[in-house]
Amino acid sequence: MKGIERLSAVESSTPRMSRALPDMPMAPTVLVRLIRISSFGLGNFFEPVFRALGTSEHAFHALCLLVASEQGSAAPSELSEMIGTSRANTTRIVEELVQAELVTRSVHARDGRRHEIAITAAGRQAVRDIVPKMIEPLERAFSGLSAEEFALLDKLLRKLIVSLDNSARAMSAAA
């Protein structure tokens, strides 16, 4: 099902859902559905782009984060948090990057229970080679938004992330 078809399904099912679940707040429910559809659509859009480049979005994101890191390294848990994927998936991604010799994995110097993931020269070069190939897909993905809409979406998504964190803390404190 394409994003436009999913959007149409939201439009057609919302009135039925509202009637079937009259106490359910529809506006936030629909917004959650739209955000999930958008996230799914981004994955579907970029997956073939990254596959053609011989990598995955998460692996590329990990390499970019390591390049941007002051030390060129990070703990797997830090990568997991920054990429936004599970620790198990991060372990799989790191293993692929180690096998490709784009990163190294070593025991942390001060804490033998932790590992440190460091980008290699080949990893830095891989990122530099991929970045120019990402410009057009990134621009195309957001081409339906004006510069003002893009900036507003950025601002609202950041605000939503903070709201979710604050709400989760408040719920935990109340429990």
Disulfide bonds with the S-S distance in Angstrom:
none
